[in-house]
Amino acid sequence: MAISLSKGQTISLKKESSGLKRVHMGLGWDPVAPKGFFAKLTGPKDIDLDASVITFDSAKEPTGIVYFGQLQSPDGAILHTGDNLTGEGEGDDESIKVDLERLPTNVETLVFFVNSYQGQTFNEVDNAFCRVLDDDTQKELCRFTLTEQGAHTGVVMAVLSRNGGDWQLKAIGMPGVGRTADQLVPDALAHI
């Protein structure tokens, strides 16, 4: 059974680390349902959020980025599975897969974001979550549900970091200002 994380909670993936080779970070969201007389006629409007990951070295310097405009890291260790422009559908709207064994040894931390390239705010977003799965077994290891809405355009969702030879995940859920992941680097640095 997956662990449900609270904001700021950290879990060790040590139990899984011995066999954990690849993780899948799934991110999902829904548009806020419209209210009022015309709600049934108009339906929810599309929300184009983007999942992104930035890698950092031990000096907290960015070493790479994977997002809708660059779907794979140069070393092939990180793969973004594609851009969802609507938030429509059940389950993960966007996914980022990480081959932990192929990550360069200088990568110490991965910071996962959801941001709105179109400038839509999280007042227009409902049911946002991130979850980590063992990509080989598809077993969900943990899930973090974002409950805050607001006028921000980005959220630092989670931080995956090396802890000796193991990995740990911290649920963040902090608002950020930026329409692209690279604009959220200062927000990421506050959490690593």
JOPE-V441996 format. One record per backbone hydrogen bond with DSSP energy under -1.0 kcal/mol. CO is the residue of the C=O (numbers start at 1). NH is the residue of the N-H. Records with the same first field share a line. If there is no record, write none. Layout:
# JOPE-V441996
CO->NH, NH
This chain:
# JOPE-V441996
3->143
6->9
9->171
11->169
13->17
16->19, 20
21->100
22->135
23->98
24->133
25->96
26->131
27->93, 94
28->129
30->126
36->39
38->42
39->43
47->49
50->115
52->113
53->66
54->111
55->63, 64
56->108, 109
57->60
61->57
64->55
66->53
67->70
70->67
71->80
73->76
77->99
78->73
79->97
86->47
94->27
95->81
96->25
97->79
98->23, 100
99->102
104->107
108->162
109->56
110->160
111->54
112->157, 158
113->52
114->155
115->50
116->119
121->124
124->32
126->30
128->146
129->28
130->144
131->26
132->141, 142
133->24
134->138
139->134
141->3
142->132
143->5
144->130
152->122
153->116
154->176
155->114
156->173, 174
157->172
158->112
159->170
160->110
161->168
163->166
166->163
167->13
168->161
169->11
170->159
171->8
174->156
176->154
181->184
184->188
185->189
188->191
